[in-house]
């Protein structure tokens, strides 16, 4: 049975370059050794014919190294040695010169082979770098396509503009937001769908970003749609850089028009509910004052008359009537205090500051906690709604201090300015641990504080709370005027 030849031998035999190398070796071997047979030397400038043939042996070695690689080049160099050495040692008339020429040829062949090796290594490195670059380019292209898909299909409106406000790109959500098509938006300036106030706000934010100053994000912005209607959105703007230099701005907007309308409607309903509550409080206070309190006064007077003519009463009956007279006075005081809590008449007649003075005096007398009342700025009358809200916040805050804080002292300050009024209530009580968000006060049972916050929101105000265990509590209500 005939054995199959190795695959490498078959590949070598099928490669035309292999036959070219073999042919060159055969021709040069024949020329190298035929001269001795002929017995003559052919002249060559500076070299004998055998020197030329030795130089020619570099050709197949170089050819093999170029087409087949370093191993083939080394193998060819070995073959060259085997071809030259017998001639140089045994046949040449000048073996020393022949050996020197052979060594030179081998050295040149080794250098050539090394150069080809370095060339191939550099070429492979270049190919690898080129492949890596192509892969990176493909990944960048895929990333760009992915980003473009995310950009186009994003729920929020996204647009990119240059430093002058000219829109460079926009997604479909932007078109839905302002009513223009994407094609119409590209090249349009943002002033086309921003009012003067909105454009001024946008410029302020962009100036802060350009100067690397902090800007509150997101901020509320109003956009004029193509049909003239107005959309309210929460907008976040960021600066885009190119080569370290600011190139433009990217804005991401979420349409909150319906949410704002719902909030405004809810605020309106809460205002109406609060107004109805206050009207009911006023009615109840008036009825208690005009009816119940008057009847208690009449009852007290009758008891006084009964005591003044108590000659026919026993000592036990007199004691009973005196106790009934005392209870009537206590009930009458309670009714007066309840009327004040429901709707203090001094608030409507004299204003917020006198109403707070009356409130602090009553609470100090009832609970025994000294409450210091102060003011800053020119004291003046506010709108009835603002005065009522501030009084209710102060009333709830002071009651929390008196009933729950275990404080020994309390301070209340009313600060007036041209733009706002600030009511601050501070105590030195036991304090408490605040939740992460003020909105979570109701969840931890702080319903009074939660109600104070909602009252402040009704007139576009805000409530700030500072407290820590054993560190007291400070509540500040800031109301614009």
Phi, psi and omega in degrees: 000132181277129179285146178285140178288147177302153182297324181295324178294317179296317178297321179297319182291330183275348183274122181296332178295329177297316179293327177296317178297316181296319180296317179296317178299318182297316182294316183290324177297318180297314180294324184293323184258346180288333181299319179296325180292320180286332176079016178232158176248136177265131182289146175211138185304107175083351183223152170278169180299324180292329175294318178299318181294323178295320177295321180297337179294343175292336184297306180295325178297315179296318180300313181295319180295324182288315186271333187244352176104182187295318181299316178295323177296318178294318178298318179296323178296323176295318178298320179300317179300314180295333178284318187278323189298315179302319180294316184292324186274314190259337189248321187298142177285341180232078186299325180298312178296320181297318180294322178296316178296320180296318178297320178298316179298317180297319179296316178298318178299319178296319178296314179300317180297320178294320178297318177297322179297314178295322178297314180295321179297316178295321178296318178297319178296320178295318179296319178296317178297320179295319178296316178298321178295319178295320178296315179298319178297319179294319178295320177297318179297318178295320178296319178296319179294320178295315179298320180297321177296315177296319180298312184290323187264004183297145178290322180278150177286131179229131173218153181239130179228160178279184184294340179269356179094008177279126185287127179266323179206154180207152180261179184293328178297326176296320178296320177293327183292314186250359173088350176273155174283163179299321180296322179290327183291321182295121183096346179282148177269146185297340179293346180290333180235021175238136175288174182299316180294318180293321178294322178296318178296318179297319179294322178298315180296316181295322177296318178297317179296318180296325180271007180060035175262150181293139177228133182293127179229142351281163178237154183278133181224147179247131184242135177269118180286170181298326181276004178095348178286167185248137176243139177254131182221155170265123191241134174238124183244136178228155182271137178255133182247151173220118183056038178081358181249141178298131184249327183180197183229143171246130182239136177239122186235139174243127182287117180239026182301311181294320179298317179295321178296319178296319178296318179296320177295317179296319178297321178296316179297318179296321177297319180292321178296316179297319179297318178295321177299315181294323177295320179292322176300316181296318180296316180295319179297320179294318180293319178298320182288317186277335185249291186298313182297320180294321178294323177295323176296316179298318179298319179296319180296320179295321177295323176298318180295322180294321180290328181290336178242055187261025181293326183274357182266149176283167179298324180293320179293324179295318178298320180295317181293319178298321178293321177295322178296320179294319178295324177297318178296320179295319178295321179296319176297320178296320178296318178298318179294322179294322177297319178297321179293321181293310181198097181292125181293333181295333179295316180286325186277315188246339178114185189290314186296313176298325178295322178291324177297318179294319181296313182294324178295315180296316182291322177297318180292322185280319185256346178078016179258121178296127180239115180267127180249130178220169180216159177221141183084169181292118180288131181210165178285144176248180177296149181305321181294318180294316179298319180295316180297314180297321179295317180295322177296316179295320180298313180293318180296316181292325177294322176299319179298312185290327187264330190237338192279340186058035182275156176257343178213157179213146179230140176228132184230137177240116184248126180253139172216180182291328186259337187204168172230136184239125176252124183236129177239125183227141177223167178251034184279199187285340179067185179198168179272123182285146172288172180296326180235146178296331180295344182268010181299319181296327182293334181258014174090005180271066186290326179297315178295320178298319177295322176298320179296316181294323178296319179297322181293333182300331180243034175062026177264182178217150183243132178242136182232131174234126180198152173205152182305131180065014181242009180077179184222140175232126179240127180234128176248122180249118186239124176288148180228000000 
